[in-house]
Amino acid sequence: MSRREMPVGWTYTTLEKLLSAERPLCYGVIQPGDDVSDGNTLIRVCDLVDGSVDTERLRRIAHDVDQQYQRSRVENGDILVSIVGTIGRVSVVPSELSGSNIARALAKLSPNGAVTSAWLAYWLSDAEMQDWLVRESREVARKTLNLGELAQAPVRLAPLAEQRRIVEKIEVLATRSRRAREALDTLPALIDRYRQSVLAAAFRGDLTAEWREKQNGLQPISDAELSGLRRQLWDAVQKGVNTGRKSRYQSAEDIAQEGAELPEGWRWVTVDELCPIVQYGTSAKTTEQDGVVVLRMGNIQSGTIVFDSIKSLPEEHEEFPALLLDKGDLLFNRTNSPELVGKCAVFEGYSTSCSFASYLIRLKVAGLNPRLLAAYINSPFGRMWARGVVSQQVGQANINGSKLKALVAPLPPVEEQEMILRKLKAHDEAIARVIDQHRVGATRLANLNQSILAKAFRGELVPQDPNDEPASVLLERIRAERAAAGPAPRRERRPKAEAGG
């Protein structure tokens, strides 16, 4: 770590010179054993979150383990640093966790009078220091930073009084930053509610109400027209396709909800009336090798198809070309967790051929733009339908093709379909801009927190006081007091059988 020019009264030192001689640097419990109901609290790496200890999931260890590892007990103001696996998580022990134990992957630092706990914790959290901790760790089975290396960590030390002033300023700024982050964290849920309200308005006819009033007698799509469109689509793709179609489902008008009025020119239709092809995907085992991309339920995200974690089948697979996707095909997720089953998206094409897995159903839609049918299924109306027809299976929820064919959806006139799509696109673009702004804001906020620490450790956050005792003088006095007190008592070595792991 570079030794930048420091303010007057500051000094560079190492971590070991800032730690208590009576409570030396150590790691925690090697084998904590089973979780018990009445034992002592155990703090693990996963409990260190955003600079503090998350008390919601703390484990407990048996009293005999606690007695065996008394050295791993922590006190109020001790600093915890993760040194195995995830390197560099930092937290100060709060008073309510005094007396707890720490796990093997944590190191306990007990500051002496030369440094405040908050100063040392903020220093260890600084971006430059975080890089140092990772660089000094070693890769064995897992990344590990040994205590000897940690003891030699460089520390930029301000006079004690200035440390307190700087920490106070950091915490004021951190409080503002935390409030801003909490406000940002509420935005995704608000965006989702707004998106759902837009979809609901679209399928009530509210989005196009003013446009519709200006039109001259929009005509609904007739049964004959819909049947003709469906026949055209069937004839175009039926070769080699086994859809297993059944007899016609109950009329949409018969099963539409009472009181569910539609705008003029709209009508109810079933998915069966719209879709000549409702087809399950492949159950064949996929690989990461090149070939035909097989889309799975995880590839449907927020109403769109994403090409992450791609799996494939060979181009010569026996189910091709019957299961190859065409642009405009709608994919419906028939099996998933209860809150996600029924999500869907339209395939818009890809750079290579694509197919779909067995947990998805492919719909070819006639008479209604497939993007509108997907939007309806993803809307509050479609989600309510999904909750009503879902079947529970071992840890999963399922909506089969028969139930999907019976789904009733509104069918606007062709001209109005295009207008609804334009309105939805405009709202989607506005939402995308807000999401981008949210992402930029979150990034800037994270960078702001690090820039505050960087400024703090350059001595630029608060004015200096020439009357402060220099850090080097304080360190020398503590060194002299320690020397006068004699060597610290050595820790007893644990029996070899206990020292493993």
C-alpha positions in Angstrom: 0.0 0.0 0.0 1.4 3.4 -1.0 2.3 5.7 1.8 0.6 8.9 0.7 1.6 12.2 2.2 -0.2 12.5 5.5 -1.6 15.5 7.4 0.3 16.9 10.3 0.1 14.7 13.4 -0.7 11.5 11.5 1.5 8.5 11.3 1.7 5.1 9.6 1.8 2.0 11.8 0.8 -1.6 11.7 -2.3 -3.3 13.1 -0.5 -5.3 15.7 0.7 -2.0 17.4 -2.9 -0.9 17.8 -4.2 -4.1 19.5 -4.6 -4.9 23.2 -1.7 -6.9 24.7 -4.2 -8.5 27.2 -6.6 -9.6 24.4 -4.4 -10.6 21.4 -5.5 -11.1 17.9 -7.2 -14.5 17.4 -9.7 -16.4 15.3 -12.8 -18.2 16.6 -14.4 -21.6 17.2 -13.0 -24.3 14.9 -15.8 -26.9 15.2 -18.9 -25.2 16.6 -21.1 -28.4 16.6 -24.8 -28.5 16.3 -27.1 -25.5 16.8 -28.6 -25.6 20.3 -31.4 -23.6 21.9 -29.8 -22.5 25.2 -26.1 -22.1 24.4 -23.9 -19.1 23.8 -24.4 -16.9 20.7 -22.1 -17.6 17.7 -21.3 -15.0 15.1 -20.4 -16.2 11.6 -19.2 -14.5 8.5 -22.7 -14.6 7.0 -23.9 -12.6 10.0 -21.7 -9.6 9.0 -23.9 -7.5 6.7 -23.2 -3.9 5.5 -20.8 -3.2 8.3 -22.9 -4.5 11.2 -24.0 -7.8 12.7 -27.3 -9.1 11.5 -28.9 -10.6 14.7 -31.8 -12.3 12.9 -30.1 -15.6 12.1 -27.5 -16.0 14.9 -26.7 -19.5 15.9 -26.0 -20.9 19.4 -23.3 -23.3 20.5 -23.1 -25.7 23.4 -21.7 -24.4 26.7 -18.9 -26.9 26.7 -17.7 -25.6 23.3 -18.0 -22.0 24.6 -15.8 -22.9 27.6 -13.2 -24.6 25.3 -13.0 -21.5 23.2 -13.0 -18.8 25.7 -10.4 -16.9 23.7 -13.0 -16.4 20.9 -15.5 -14.5 23.1 -15.9 -10.9 22.0 -16.6 -7.8 23.9 -18.3 -4.5 23.1 -16.1 -2.5 20.7 -14.1 -5.5 19.4 -13.7 -5.6 15.6 -14.5 -8.6 13.5 -12.9 -9.3 10.2 -13.6 -12.2 7.9 -10.4 -14.1 7.0 -11.6 -17.3 5.3 -13.6 -17.6 2.1 -15.1 -14.1 1.9 -12.2 -11.8 2.8 -12.7 -8.4 4.4 -16.2 -8.2 5.9 -15.9 -5.9 8.8 -18.1 -5.1 11.8 -17.8 -3.6 15.3 -19.3 -5.8 18.0 -22.3 -4.1 19.6 -22.8 -4.1 23.4 -25.8 -6.5 23.2 -23.5 -9.2 21.7 -20.7 -8.9 24.2 -19.8 -12.3 25.5 -20.7 -14.0 22.2 -18.3 -16.4 20.4 -17.0 -16.0 16.8 -16.6 -18.7 14.2 -13.2 -19.9 12.8 -13.5 -17.8 9.6 -13.5 -14.6 11.7 -10.7 -12.7 13.4 -11.2 -10.7 16.5 -9.3 -7.4 16.9 -9.4 -5.7 20.3 -8.0 -2.1 20.0 -5.8 -0.5 22.6 -6.1 3.2 23.6 -4.3 4.5 20.4 -7.3 3.9 18.1 -11.0 4.0 18.3 -12.9 0.9 17.2 -14.9 2.9 14.7 -11.8 4.4 13.1 -10.1 1.0 12.7 -13.3 -0.6 11.3 -13.7 2.2 8.8 -10.0 1.9 7.8 -10.4 -1.8 7.2 -13.5 -1.1 5.1 -11.7 1.5 2.9 -11.4 0.3 -0.8 -7.6 0.5 -0.7 -7.4 -1.6 2.4 -9.9 -4.1 1.1 -7.7 -4.6 -1.9 -4.7 -5.2 0.4 -6.6 -7.8 2.5 -7.5 -9.8 -0.6 -4.0 -9.5 -2.1 -2.4 -10.8 1.1 -4.7 -13.8 1.4 -3.7 -17.2 0.2 -5.6 -19.7 -1.9 -5.6 -23.2 -0.3 -8.9 -25.0 -0.2 -10.4 -21.6 0.2 -9.0 -18.1 0.2 -7.5 -17.5 3.7 -5.8 -14.6 5.4 -3.6 -15.8 8.2 -3.3 -13.9 11.5 0.4 -13.1 10.9 -0.4 -11.3 7.7 -3.3 -9.5 9.2 -1.2 -8.3 12.1 1.1 -6.6 9.6 -1.7 -4.7 7.9 -0.7 -1.0 7.5 -2.9 1.5 9.3 -3.1 5.2 8.6 -3.5 6.7 12.1 -4.8 10.2 13.0 -4.5 11.8 16.5 -7.1 10.3 18.8 -9.2 13.5 19.1 -9.2 13.9 15.3 -10.2 10.3 14.9 -13.3 11.0 16.9 -14.2 14.1 14.9 -13.7 12.3 11.6 -15.8 9.2 12.7 -18.6 11.5 13.9 -18.6 13.2 10.4 -18.5 9.8 8.6 -21.5 8.6 10.6 -23.5 11.7 9.9 -22.8 11.3 6.1 -23.4 7.5 6.4 -26.8 8.1 7.9 -27.8 10.3 5.0 -26.4 7.8 2.6 -28.4 5.0 4.3 -31.6 6.9 4.1 -31.0 7.5 0.4 -30.3 3.8 -0.1 -33.5 2.9 1.8 -35.4 5.2 -0.5 -33.8 3.7 -3.6 -34.6 0.2 -2.3 -38.3 0.9 -2.3 -38.2 1.9 -6.0 -38.2 -1.7 -7.6 -41.5 -2.6 -5.8 -43.0 0.7 -6.8 -42.0 0.2 -10.4 -43.5 -3.3 -10.4 -46.8 -2.0 -9.0 -46.9 0.7 -11.6 -46.2 -1.8 -14.4 -49.0 -4.0 -13.1 -51.4 -1.0 -12.9 -50.5 -0.1 -16.6 -51.3 -3.7 -17.7 -54.6 -3.7 -15.8 -55.6 -0.4 -17.4 -54.7 -1.7 -20.8 -57.0 -4.7 -20.5 -59.8 -2.6 -19.1 -59.6 -0.5 -22.2 -58.6 2.6 -20.1 -55.3 3.2 -22.0 -57.1 3.6 -25.3 -60.4 5.1 -24.1 -59.8 8.6 -25.6 -58.5 7.1 -28.8 -61.5 4.8 -29.1 -64.0 7.6 -28.7 -62.5 9.3 -31.8 -62.9 6.2 -34.0 -65.9 5.5 -36.2 -67.5 2.2 -35.2 -64.7 -0.2 -34.5 -65.8 -3.7 -35.4 -65.0 -6.8 -33.2 -63.2 -9.7 -34.7 -65.9 -12.2 -35.7 -65.9 -16.0 -35.0 -65.5 -16.5 -38.8 -62.5 -14.2 -39.0 -60.8 -15.7 -35.9 -61.4 -19.2 -37.3 -59.9 -18.2 -40.6 -56.8 -16.7 -39.0 -56.4 -19.8 -36.8 -56.7 -22.1 -39.8 -54.1 -20.1 -41.7 -51.6 -20.3 -38.9 -52.3 -24.0 -38.5 -51.8 -24.7 -42.1 -48.5 -22.8 -42.1 -46.9 -24.8 -39.3 -48.8 -28.1 -38.9 -46.2 -30.2 -40.8 -44.4 -32.4 -38.3 -46.1 -30.9 -35.3 -47.9 -33.1 -32.8 -50.1 -30.8 -30.7 -52.4 -33.3 -29.3 -55.4 -31.0 -29.7 -58.7 -31.9 -28.0 -62.2 -30.9 -28.8 -63.3 -27.3 -28.6 -63.5 -25.8 -25.1 -66.5 -24.1 -23.6 -67.4 -20.8 -25.1 -65.5 -17.8 -23.8 -68.8 -15.9 -23.4 -70.1 -18.6 -21.2 -67.2 -18.7 -18.8 -66.2 -15.0 -18.7 -66.7 -13.5 -15.3 -70.0 -11.9 -14.6 -69.8 -8.1 -14.5 -66.5 -8.1 -16.4 -67.6 -5.6 -19.0 -65.5 -5.0 -22.1 -65.2 -1.8 -24.2 -67.2 -1.5 -27.4 -65.8 -3.7 -30.1 -64.0 -6.0 -27.7 -65.0 -9.7 -27.1 -64.0 -12.6 -24.9 -62.0 -15.5 -26.4 -60.4 -18.6 -25.0 -56.7 -19.4 -25.5 -58.0 -22.5 -27.4 -59.9 -20.2 -29.8 -56.7 -18.1 -30.4 -54.1 -20.8 -30.5 -54.1 -23.7 -33.0 -50.9 -25.0 -31.5 -50.3 -25.5 -27.7 -47.2 -27.6 -27.3 -45.0 -28.9 -24.6 -41.2 -28.6 -24.8 -38.4 -31.1 -24.8 -37.4 -33.3 -21.8 -34.0 -34.2 -23.4 -30.9 -33.6 -21.3 -29.2 -30.4 -22.4 -25.5 -29.5 -22.2 -23.3 -26.4 -22.4 -21.9 -27.4 -25.8 -22.8 -25.5 -28.9 -26.0 -26.4 -30.7 -29.6 -25.4 -30.6 -30.3 -23.2 -27.6 -33.0 -24.7 -25.3 -34.8 -21.9 -23.4 -35.8 -22.8 -19.8 -38.0 -21.3 -17.2 -35.1 -19.2 -15.8 -34.8 -17.5 -19.2 -38.2 -15.8 -18.8 -37.6 -12.7 -16.7 -40.0 -9.8 -16.2 -42.0 -10.5 -19.3 -39.0 -10.9 -21.6 -36.6 -13.6 -22.7 -33.0 -13.3 -21.5 -30.2 -15.5 -22.8 -28.3 -16.2 -19.6 -27.1 -19.6 -18.5 -27.7 -21.1 -21.9 -28.0 -24.8 -22.4 -28.2 -26.6 -25.8 -29.1 -29.7 -27.7 -27.4 -31.0 -30.9 -28.8 -29.7 -34.2 -29.5 -33.3 -35.3 -31.7 -33.9 -32.2 -34.7 -36.0 -33.1 -37.4 -33.5 -32.0 -36.1 -30.9 -34.4 -37.4 -29.1 -36.4 -40.8 -29.7 -34.7 -39.7 -28.0 -31.5 -37.8 -25.1 -33.1 -39.1 -21.7 -32.1 -40.4 -19.1 -34.6 -40.3 -15.4 -34.0 -43.6 -14.4 -32.3 -44.1 -17.7 -30.4 -45.3 -17.3 -26.9 -43.6 -19.3 -24.1 -45.7 -20.0 -21.0 -44.0 -21.3 -17.8 -46.2 -24.2 -16.7 -44.1 -25.4 -13.7 -42.4 -23.2 -11.1 -42.7 -21.9 -7.6 -46.3 -20.7 -6.8 -45.4 -17.0 -7.2 -43.7 -17.5 -10.6 -45.7 -20.3 -12.3 -47.6 -18.8 -15.3 -45.0 -16.2 -16.3 -44.6 -15.8 -20.0 -42.8 -14.0 -22.8 -42.7 -13.8 -26.6 -39.7 -15.2 -28.4 -38.3 -12.3 -30.6 -35.6 -14.3 -32.3 -31.9 -15.0 -31.5 -28.6 -15.3 -33.4 -28.9 -19.1 -33.5 -31.8 -21.6 -33.6 -33.7 -22.0 -30.3 -36.1 -24.6 -28.8 -37.7 -24.8 -25.4 -37.7 -27.1 -22.4 -40.5 -29.3 -21.0 -41.5 -26.9 -18.2 -42.5 -24.4 -20.9 -45.5 -24.5 -23.3 -45.3 -22.9 -26.7 -48.3 -21.1 -28.1 -48.8 -20.0 -31.6 -51.4 -17.2 -31.5 -53.8 -16.1 -34.2 -56.2 -13.1 -34.1 -54.5 -11.5 -31.1 -51.0 -10.1 -31.1 -48.9 -12.6 -29.0 -47.3 -9.7 -27.2 -50.8 -8.7 -26.0 -51.7 -12.2 -24.9 -48.4 -12.4 -23.0 -49.0 -9.0 -21.4 -52.5 -10.1 -20.3 -51.2 -13.4 -18.7 -48.5 -11.3 -16.9 -51.1 -8.7 -15.8 -53.0 -8.8 -12.5 -55.9 -10.5 -14.3 -53.6 -13.3 -15.6 -51.9 -13.6 -12.2 -55.3 -13.9 -10.5 -56.3 -16.6 -13.0 -53.1 -18.5 -12.4 -53.6 -18.5 -8.6 -57.1 -19.9 -9.1 -56.2 -22.9 -11.4 -52.7 -23.9 -10.2 -52.1 -27.4 -8.9 -49.5 -28.0 -6.2 -47.0 -30.7 -6.7 -44.0 -31.6 -4.5 -42.6 -28.1 -3.8 -43.8 -26.9 -7.2 -46.9 -25.4 -8.7 -48.3 -26.5 -12.1 -50.7 -25.2 -14.8 -51.1 -27.7 -17.5 -52.0 -27.1 -21.2 -55.6 -28.0 -20.7 -56.1 -25.3 -18.1 -54.2 -22.8 -20.3 -56.4 -23.5 -23.3 -59.5 -22.7 -21.1 -58.1 -19.2 -20.1 -60.4 -16.4 -21.2 -58.8 -13.2 -22.6 -60.1 -10.0 -24.0 -59.8 -9.6 -27.8 -59.8 -6.0 -29.0 -60.3 -5.0 -32.6 -57.1 -5.2 -34.7 -56.6 -1.5 -34.9 -56.9 -1.1 -31.2 -54.5 -3.9 -30.5 -51.8 -1.9 -32.3 -52.7 1.3 -30.3 -52.5 -0.7 -27.0 -49.1 -2.0 -27.9 -47.8 1.5 -28.7 -49.1 2.7 -25.4 -47.6 -0.2 -23.5 -44.3 0.3 -25.3 -44.2 4.0 -24.3 -44.8 3.1 -20.7 -42.2 0.3 -20.8 -39.6 2.8 -22.2 -40.5 5.2 -19.4 -40.1 2.4 -16.8 -36.7 1.4 -18.4 -35.5 5.0 -18.0 -36.5 5.0 -14.3 -34.7 1.6 -13.8 -31.6 3.0 -15.5 -31.7 6.0 -13.2 -32.1 3.8 -10.2 -29.1 1.7 -11.3 -27.0 4.8 -11.7 -28.2 6.2 -8.4 -27.3 3.0 -6.6 -23.9 2.9 -8.2 -23.2 6.5 -7.3 -24.3 6.0 -3.8 -21.9 3.0 -3.4 -19.1 5.1 -4.9 -20.0 8.0 -2.6 -19.6 5.9 0.5 -16.1 4.9 -0.6 -15.2 8.4 -1.6 -16.2 9.6 1.9 -13.8 7.1 3.4 -11.0 8.0 1.0 -11.5 11.7 1.9 -11.6 10.8 5.6 -8.2 9.0 5.4 -6.6 11.8 3.5 -7.5 14.1 6.4 -9.9 16.2 4.2 -13.2 15.5 5.9 -12.9 17.8 9.0 -10.6 20.7 10.0 -7.5 19.8 12.0 -6.8 21.1 15.5 -3.1 22.0 16.1 -3.6 21.2 19.8 -4.3 17.5 19.2 -1.6 15.2 20.5 0.2 13.6 17.5 -0.6 10.0 16.9 3.2 9.1 17.0 3.4 10.5 20.6 0.4 8.5 21.7 1.8 5.3 20.2 5.2 5.8 21.9 3.5 6.3 25.3 1.4 3.2 24.9 4.6 1.3 23.8 6.4 2.5 26.9 3.5 1.6 29.2 3.4 -1.9 27.7 7.2 -2.4 28.1 7.0 -1.3 31.8 4.2 -3.7 32.4 6.3 -6.6 31.2 5.4 -9.3 28.6 1.8 -10.3 28.1 0.9 -13.7 29.5 1.2 -16.4 26.8 -1.9 -18.2 25.7 -2.0 -21.8 26.7 -1.7 -24.2 23.8 -4.7 -26.3 23.3 -4.3 -30.1 23.1 -3.4 -31.2 19.6 -6.7 -33.1 19.2 -8.5 -29.8 19.6 -6.4 -27.7 17.3 -7.3 -29.3 14.0 -9.4 -27.8 11.2 
